[in-house]
Amino acid sequence: MAPYTAGIVGCGSISQFHYDGYVLTDDTEVIAVTDPVEVARARYVAENGQLRQYNTLEAMLEDAA
């Protein structure tokens, strides 16, 4: 496991660039994604592998604590 973990906030088109940037590093693993639109989250996970899914940022941060 990488020393750092990251969560993607929002599943819009720019989020893929953020994800790709994290994947290029050896020390960060993307583990979660949050978006209020369930279809957007599902599509994002289908394209990028198994990620924890949240409908709010607050829920994602609460789970991380």
N, CA, C and O atoms as a GROMACS GRO file, in nm:
protein
  260
    1MET      N    1   0.083  -0.119   0.000
    1MET     CA    2   0.000   0.000   0.000
    1MET      C    3   0.088   0.125   0.000
    1MET      O    4   0.190   0.130   0.068
    2ALA      N    5   0.048   0.224  -0.076
    2ALA     CA    6   0.121   0.350  -0.086
    2ALA      C    7   0.110   0.428   0.045
    2ALA      O    8   0.012   0.413   0.118
    3PRO      N    9   0.210   0.513   0.074
    3PRO     CA   10   0.205   0.591   0.198
    3PRO      C   11   0.094   0.696   0.200
    3PRO      O   12   0.055   0.741   0.307
    4TYR      N   13   0.044   0.735   0.084
    4TYR     CA   14  -0.063   0.835   0.076
    4TYR      C   15  -0.183   0.775   0.005
    4TYR      O   16  -0.169   0.695  -0.087
    5THR      N   17  -0.301   0.816   0.049
    5THR     CA   18  -0.424   0.777  -0.020
    5THR      C   19  -0.497   0.904  -0.062
    5THR      O   20  -0.482   1.009   0.001
    6ALA      N   21  -0.575   0.893  -0.168
    6ALA     CA   22  -0.647   1.008  -0.220
    6ALA      C   23  -0.790   0.969  -0.254
    6ALA      O   24  -0.819   0.853  -0.284
    7GLY      N   25  -0.877   1.068  -0.249
    7GLY     CA   26  -1.014   1.052  -0.293
    7GLY      C   27  -1.044   1.156  -0.399
    7GLY      O   28  -1.002   1.271  -0.386
    8ILE      N   29  -1.113   1.118  -0.501
    8ILE     CA   30  -1.151   1.210  -0.609
    8ILE      C   31  -1.286   1.269  -0.574
    8ILE      O   32  -1.381   1.197  -0.544
    9VAL      N   33  -1.294   1.401  -0.579
    9VAL     CA   34  -1.419   1.473  -0.549
    9VAL      C   35  -1.480   1.520  -0.680
    9VAL      O   36  -1.426   1.609  -0.747
   10GLY      N   37  -1.592   1.461  -0.716
   10GLY     CA   38  -1.660   1.494  -0.841
   10GLY      C   39  -1.613   1.404  -0.954
   10GLY      O   40  -1.494   1.378  -0.968
   11CYS      N   41  -1.707   1.356  -1.033
   11CYS     CA   42  -1.676   1.262  -1.141
   11CYS      C   43  -1.688   1.326  -1.279
   11CYS      O   44  -1.712   1.256  -1.377
   12GLY      N   45  -1.671   1.456  -1.286
   12GLY     CA   46  -1.674   1.524  -1.416
   12GLY      C   47  -1.551   1.492  -1.498
   12GLY      O   48  -1.463   1.418  -1.454
   13SER      N   49  -1.544   1.547  -1.617
   13SER     CA   50  -1.437   1.512  -1.711
   13SER      C   51  -1.297   1.544  -1.657
   13SER      O   52  -1.203   1.469  -1.685
   14ILE      N   53  -1.281   1.651  -1.581
   14ILE     CA   54  -1.148   1.687  -1.530
   14ILE      C   55  -1.099   1.586  -1.427
   14ILE      O   56  -0.979   1.572  -1.407
   15SER      N   57  -1.191   1.515  -1.362
   15SER     CA   58  -1.151   1.420  -1.259
   15SER      C   59  -1.063   1.309  -1.313
   15SER      O   60  -0.980   1.255  -1.240
   16GLN      N   61  -1.080   1.274  -1.439
   16GLN     CA   62  -0.996   1.169  -1.497
   16GLN      C   63  -0.850   1.212  -1.503
   16GLN      O   64  -0.760   1.130  -1.485
   17PHE      N   65  -0.826   1.341  -1.527
   17PHE     CA   66  -0.689   1.391  -1.529
   17PHE      C   67  -0.627   1.384  -1.389
   17PHE      O   68  -0.509   1.353  -1.375
   18HIS      N   69  -0.706   1.414  -1.288
   18HIS     CA   70  -0.657   1.403  -1.150
   18HIS      C   71  -0.623   1.257  -1.118
   18HIS      O   72  -0.517   1.228  -1.063
   19TYR      N   73  -0.713   1.168  -1.153
   19TYR     CA   74  -0.690   1.025  -1.129
   19TYR      C   75  -0.562   0.979  -1.200
   19TYR      O   76  -0.478   0.914  -1.139
   20ASP      N   77  -0.550   1.013  -1.327
   20ASP     CA   78  -0.432   0.972  -1.404
   20ASP      C   79  -0.303   1.026  -1.342
   20ASP      O   80  -0.201   0.957  -1.341
   21GLY      N   81  -0.308   1.148  -1.291
   21GLY     CA   82  -0.190   1.206  -1.226
   21GLY      C   83  -0.150   1.129  -1.102
   21GLY      O   84  -0.032   1.103  -1.080
   22TYR      N   85  -0.248   1.091  -1.021
   22TYR     CA   86  -0.217   1.010  -0.902
   22TYR      C   87  -0.160   0.874  -0.940
   22TYR      O   88  -0.068   0.826  -0.876
   23VAL      N   89  -0.214   0.814  -1.044
   23VAL     CA   90  -0.168   0.682  -1.086
   23VAL      C   91  -0.022   0.686  -1.131
   23VAL      O   92   0.050   0.586  -1.118
   24LEU      N   93   0.022   0.797  -1.182
   24LEU     CA   94   0.161   0.810  -1.228
   24LEU      C   95   0.261   0.817  -1.114
   24LEU      O   96   0.381   0.799  -1.136
   25THR      N   97   0.215   0.841  -0.993
   25THR     CA   98   0.306   0.848  -0.879
   25THR      C   99   0.314   0.712  -0.811
   25THR      O  100   0.220   0.633  -0.816
   26ASP      N  101   0.427   0.687  -0.749
   26ASP     CA  102   0.446   0.560  -0.679
   26ASP      C  103   0.398   0.566  -0.535
   26ASP      O  104   0.383   0.462  -0.470
   27ASP      N  105   0.373   0.686  -0.483
   27ASP     CA  106   0.344   0.698  -0.341
   27ASP      C  107   0.200   0.736  -0.307
   27ASP      O  108   0.170   0.768  -0.192
   28THR      N  109   0.112   0.735  -0.406
   28THR     CA  110  -0.028   0.770  -0.380
   28THR      C  111  -0.121   0.668  -0.445
   28THR      O  112  -0.102   0.630  -0.561
   29GLU      N  113  -0.219   0.624  -0.369
   29GLU     CA  114  -0.320   0.530  -0.419
   29GLU      C  115  -0.458   0.596  -0.408
   29GLU      O  116  -0.496   0.643  -0.301
   30VAL      N  117  -0.532   0.599  -0.517
   30VAL     CA  118  -0.668   0.651  -0.515
   30VAL      C  119  -0.758   0.540  -0.462
   30VAL      O  120  -0.761   0.429  -0.516
   31ILE      N  121  -0.833   0.572  -0.356
   31ILE     CA  122  -0.915   0.468  -0.293
   31ILE      C  123  -1.064   0.499  -0.293
   31ILE      O  124  -1.145   0.412  -0.263
   32ALA      N  125  -1.101   0.625  -0.327
   32ALA     CA  126  -1.242   0.662  -0.316
   32ALA      C  127  -1.279   0.769  -0.416
   32ALA      O  128  -1.194   0.840  -0.470
   33VAL      N  129  -1.409   0.779  -0.439
   33VAL     CA  130  -1.464   0.882  -0.526
   33VAL      C  131  -1.597   0.928  -0.466
   33VAL      O  132  -1.672   0.848  -0.409
   34THR      N  133  -1.625   1.057  -0.479
   34THR     CA  134  -1.752   1.110  -0.432
   34THR      C  135  -1.817   1.197  -0.540
   34THR      O  136  -1.751   1.277  -0.606
   35ASP      N  137  -1.947   1.178  -0.555
   35ASP     CA  138  -2.027   1.256  -0.648
   35ASP      C  139  -2.173   1.234  -0.610
   35ASP      O  140  -2.211   1.121  -0.579
   36PRO      N  141  -2.256   1.338  -0.611
   36PRO     CA  142  -2.395   1.319  -0.574
   36PRO      C  143  -2.476   1.240  -0.678
   36PRO      O  144  -2.586   1.192  -0.649
   37VAL      N  145  -2.421   1.226  -0.797
   37VAL     CA  146  -2.492   1.156  -0.906
   37VAL      C  147  -2.444   1.010  -0.911
   37VAL      O  148  -2.330   0.982  -0.948
   38GLU      N  149  -2.534   0.919  -0.873
   38GLU     CA  150  -2.498   0.777  -0.864
   38GLU      C  151  -2.450   0.721  -0.998
   38GLU      O  152  -2.355   0.643  -1.000
   39VAL      N  153  -2.512   0.760  -1.107
   39VAL     CA  154  -2.472   0.710  -1.239
   39VAL      C  155  -2.330   0.754  -1.271
   39VAL      O  156  -2.253   0.676  -1.328
   40ALA      N  157  -2.294   0.875  -1.236
   40ALA     CA  158  -2.158   0.926  -1.260
   40ALA      C  159  -2.056   0.846  -1.179
   40ALA      O  160  -1.950   0.811  -1.231
   41ARG      N  161  -2.088   0.818  -1.052
   41ARG     CA  162  -1.997   0.739  -0.968
   41ARG      C  163  -1.979   0.599  -1.025
   41ARG      O  164  -1.867   0.549  -1.033
   42ALA      N  165  -2.088   0.537  -1.064
   42ALA     CA  166  -2.082   0.401  -1.118
   42ALA      C  167  -1.998   0.396  -1.246
   42ALA      O  168  -1.918   0.304  -1.264
   43ARG      N  169  -2.015   0.493  -1.332
   43ARG     CA  170  -1.936   0.498  -1.456
   43ARG      C  171  -1.788   0.516  -1.425
   43ARG      O  172  -1.702   0.452  -1.486
   44TYR      N  173  -1.759   0.603  -1.330
   44TYR     CA  174  -1.620   0.631  -1.292
   44TYR      C  175  -1.553   0.505  -1.238
   44TYR      O  176  -1.439   0.475  -1.274
   45VAL      N  177  -1.622   0.433  -1.152
   45VAL     CA  178  -1.568   0.310  -1.095
   45VAL      C  179  -1.551   0.204  -1.204
   45VAL      O  180  -1.452   0.131  -1.204
   46ALA      N  181  -1.645   0.196  -1.295
   46ALA     CA  182  -1.634   0.099  -1.405
   46ALA      C  183  -1.511   0.127  -1.491
   46ALA      O  184  -1.449   0.034  -1.543
   47GLU      N  185  -1.477   0.253  -1.507
   47GLU     CA  186  -1.363   0.291  -1.591
   47GLU      C  187  -1.230   0.284  -1.517
   47GLU      O  188  -1.125   0.267  -1.580
   48ASN      N  189  -1.230   0.297  -1.384
   48ASN     CA  190  -1.105   0.312  -1.310
   48ASN      C  191  -1.079   0.206  -1.205
   48ASN      O  192  -0.981   0.216  -1.130
   49GLY      N  193  -1.161   0.107  -1.197
   49GLY     CA  194  -1.137   0.001  -1.100
   49GLY      C  195  -1.215   0.021  -0.972
   49GLY      O  196  -1.289   0.118  -0.956
   50GLN      N  197  -1.196  -0.072  -0.882
   50GLN     CA  198  -1.273  -0.075  -0.758
   50GLN      C  199  -1.233   0.040  -0.666
   50GLN      O  200  -1.120   0.046  -0.618
   51LEU      N  201  -1.325   0.131  -0.643
   51LEU     CA  202  -1.305   0.245  -0.553
   51LEU      C  203  -1.424   0.252  -0.458
   51LEU      O  204  -1.535   0.214  -0.494
   52ARG      N  205  -1.400   0.299  -0.338
   52ARG     CA  206  -1.512   0.325  -0.247
   52ARG      C  207  -1.592   0.442  -0.306
   52ARG      O  208  -1.536   0.537  -0.360
   53GLN      N  209  -1.724   0.432  -0.294
   53GLN     CA  210  -1.811   0.534  -0.352
   53GLN      C  211  -1.891   0.605  -0.243
   53GLN      O  212  -1.942   0.542  -0.151
   54TYR      N  213  -1.900   0.737  -0.256
   54TYR     CA  214  -1.975   0.818  -0.160
   54TYR      C  215  -2.057   0.921  -0.237
   54TYR      O  216  -2.017   0.969  -0.343
   55ASN      N  217  -2.174   0.955  -0.179
   55ASN     CA  218  -2.258   1.056  -0.245
   55ASN      C  219  -2.229   1.197  -0.194
   55ASN      O  220  -2.275   1.294  -0.254
   56THR      N  221  -2.154   1.209  -0.084
   56THR     CA  222  -2.116   1.342  -0.033
   56THR      C  223  -1.970   1.340   0.012
   56THR      O  224  -1.916   1.236   0.051
   57LEU      N  225  -1.909   1.456   0.004
   57LEU     CA  226  -1.772   1.471   0.054
   57LEU      C  227  -1.767   1.445   0.204
   57LEU      O  228  -1.673   1.384   0.254
   58GLU      N  229  -1.869   1.492   0.274
   58GLU     CA  230  -1.872   1.472   0.419
   58GLU      C  231  -1.870   1.324   0.456
   58GLU      O  232  -1.802   1.284   0.551
   59ALA      N  233  -1.944   1.244   0.382
   59ALA     CA  234  -1.947   1.099   0.408
   59ALA      C  235  -1.811   1.036   0.382
   59ALA      O  236  -1.767   0.950   0.457
   60MET      N  237  -1.745   1.079   0.276
   60MET     CA  238  -1.614   1.025   0.244
   60MET      C  239  -1.513   1.062   0.353
   60MET      O  240  -1.434   0.978   0.396
   61LEU      N  241  -1.514   1.187   0.398
   61LEU     CA  242  -1.420   1.231   0.500
   61LEU      C  243  -1.448   1.167   0.634
   61LEU      O  244  -1.355   1.135   0.709
   62GLU      N  245  -1.576   1.147   0.666
   62GLU     CA  246  -1.612   1.081   0.791
   62GLU      C  247  -1.562   0.937   0.794
   62GLU      O  248  -1.514   0.890   0.897
   63ASP      N  249  -1.572   0.869   0.681
   63ASP     CA  250  -1.526   0.730   0.672
   63ASP      C  251  -1.374   0.723   0.681
   63ASP      O  252  -1.320   0.624   0.731
   64ALA      N  253  -1.306   0.826   0.635
   64ALA     CA  254  -1.160   0.827   0.637
   64ALA      C  255  -1.104   0.852   0.777
   64ALA      O  256  -0.990   0.817   0.807
   65ALA      N  257  -1.185   0.913   0.862
   65ALA     CA  258  -1.136   0.950   0.997
   65ALA      C  259  -1.122   0.831   1.088
   65ALA      O  260  -1.082   0.847   1.204
   0.00000   0.00000   0.00000
